[in-house]
Amino acid sequence: MNKDNKVWLTERELAERWRKSTRTLMNYRAQGKAPQYAKVGGKILYDLEVIQKQEQQSVVDPIK
């Protein structure tokens, strides 16, 4: 487990979670639309907590 106890998703794991291709995630990063990520040794990693917050903020409540 990481020293900071963070859970990291790989690019492939996030792509599967969001039902997107890894190429789409690459395009999001190039366009500045990707969620915050870390690049470690050439590998892209996404903090699960950041992803969950973004997903929560994306929920649309049609009853307002």
C-alpha positions as CSV (number, residue, x, y, z in Angstrom):
1,M,0.0,0.0,0.0
2,N,1.2,3.5,-0.7
3,K,2.7,5.6,2.2
4,D,-0.1,8.1,1.8
5,N,-2.8,5.4,1.4
6,K,-4.0,6.8,-1.9
7,V,-5.5,4.5,-4.4
8,W,-4.4,5.1,-8.0
9,L,-6.1,4.0,-11.2
10,T,-4.1,3.3,-14.3
11,E,-5.2,4.8,-17.6
12,R,-6.8,1.4,-18.6
13,E,-8.7,1.1,-15.3
14,L,-10.1,4.6,-15.7
15,A,-11.0,3.9,-19.3
16,E,-12.9,0.8,-18.3
17,R,-14.6,2.6,-15.4
18,W,-15.8,5.4,-17.7
19,R,-16.4,3.1,-20.7
20,K,-14.0,5.2,-22.8
21,S,-11.0,4.2,-24.8
22,T,-7.5,5.0,-23.5
23,R,-7.1,7.1,-26.7
24,T,-10.0,9.2,-25.6
25,L,-8.3,9.8,-22.2
26,M,-5.1,10.7,-24.0
27,N,-7.1,13.3,-26.1
28,Y,-8.7,14.7,-22.9
29,R,-5.2,15.2,-21.5
30,A,-4.0,16.9,-24.7
31,Q,-7.0,19.2,-24.6
32,G,-6.7,20.0,-20.9
33,K,-10.0,18.3,-20.2
34,A,-8.6,15.3,-18.2
35,P,-8.9,15.0,-14.5
36,Q,-5.8,15.6,-12.4
37,Y,-3.2,12.9,-13.0
38,A,0.3,11.9,-12.1
39,K,2.9,10.7,-14.5
40,V,5.3,8.3,-12.9
41,G,8.0,6.7,-15.0
42,G,6.0,7.4,-18.2
43,K,2.9,5.8,-16.7
44,I,-0.3,7.8,-16.2
45,L,-2.1,7.4,-12.8
46,Y,-5.3,8.9,-11.6
47,D,-6.1,9.4,-7.9
48,L,-9.3,7.5,-7.2
49,E,-10.5,10.2,-4.7
50,V,-10.1,12.9,-7.4
51,I,-12.0,10.7,-9.9
52,Q,-14.8,10.0,-7.4
53,K,-15.2,13.8,-6.7
54,Q,-15.4,14.5,-10.4
55,E,-18.0,11.8,-10.9
56,Q,-20.1,13.2,-8.0
57,Q,-19.9,16.7,-9.5
58,S,-21.0,15.4,-12.8
59,V,-24.3,14.0,-11.5
60,V,-27.3,15.8,-12.9
61,D,-30.4,16.2,-10.8
62,P,-33.2,16.7,-13.3
63,I,-35.7,17.5,-10.6
64,K,-35.1,21.1,-9.7
